[in-house]
Amino acid sequence: MFKRLEKTEKRYNELENQISQPEVASDPKQLQSLAQERAGLGNIVSKYRQYKDTARTLEKTKAMLVEEMDEDMKSLVAQEIESLESQIEAQLQELKLALLPKDANDDRDIIMEIRAGTGGEEAGLFAADLFRMYSRYVQIRNWAIDVIDVNETPIGGIREIIFEVRGKGAFSRLKYERGVHRVQRVPTTESSGRIHTSTATAAVLPEAKDVEVNINPNDLRVDIFHSGGAGGQNVNKVATAVRITHLPSGIVTVCQDERSQLRNKTKAMSVLRARLFDLEQRKQEGEITEQRRSQIGTGERAEKIRTYNFPQDRITDHRIGLTLRNLPRIMEGELDELIDAVATREQAKQLETQAV
């Protein structure tokens, strides 16, 4: 590990020197490339230098024990050594985590899809609650959200909603939300007060750029139709909704949220690129499965990642065995404690694999 850290710091110093050269400063393209590489190494180098500073201080402090001093001073020195050793241990852990391979998609914007699962009308209401929860989370983190397509139920639920989230690190946080979410509560549609169990599914796709997914226009069938739902005269007179079918894969994307046919087509293509990009990545990883099914399963109650139990005011993440209280706070978008816990467990697994 330390050989790798020394090599990283050496490369960082080389980049610092190159960036300061006049010929590089006058070449914007080269300057940007070098600056991006330096920025990618900066966090690791900073942590490594902090570790080395602490190690030097610890060595000097230990050397003080050979000097003549009274018992009170020895006690103080021993306490300082203990404190520095704890710092060293924590810094080593941070360095190990910093050296873990980074998900290349972590900084991407995302396409997120929420669908009602088992549970009838209550499943649709729960899907709407999940969308509101993620909308609040996006707001808390100062990201942006844009609905691409939504299919609502007559009582205010959601059968399906597809939306884009734009913000630095969006995929790195929300990728842990993909899977089956289960709710246990008394629905508003239940007159006898009986607790129901319903599900909704979430898929999270990294947004792909045009150059990353090669789509042959001849492989597409584009259908234009009238938008459904509210929309006034524009809905009645102008066909703006767009359905795109990718013939080789059978993937279908729809957007009817905008009044402009062009904007709807652009959004639908964005969803298609994300789905094809995700599908290709899974093939490269040797996980050739149905793209959606690998993320969200079938929506059956047993395939759950998390349970939201309203009568007991608790939420349980089954992947890590974590249970938290104050469910209303979490439903208002305060998800970081849950996401951090899952991310930490994932990092621990990576460290175990690395150690082996």
Secondary structure, DSSP 4 states (H G I P E B T S, - for coil): -HHHHHHHHHHHHHHHHHHTSHHHHT-HHHHHHHHHHHHHHHHHHHHHHHHHHHHHHHHHHHHGGGS---HHHHHHHHHHHHHHHHHHHHHHHHHHHHTSPPPTTTTS-EEEEEEE-SSTHHHHHHHHHHHHHHHHHHHHTT-EEEEEEEEE-TTS-EEEEEEEEESTTHHHHHGGG-EEEEEEE--TT-SS---EEEEEEEEEEEPPPGGGS---GGGEEEEEEPPPSS-THHHHH---EEEEEETTTTEEEEE-SSS-HHHHHHHHHHHHHHHHHHHHHHHHTT--S-HHHHHHTT--TTS-SEEEETTTTEEEETTTTEEEE-HHHHHTT--HHHHHHHHHHHHHHHHHHHH-
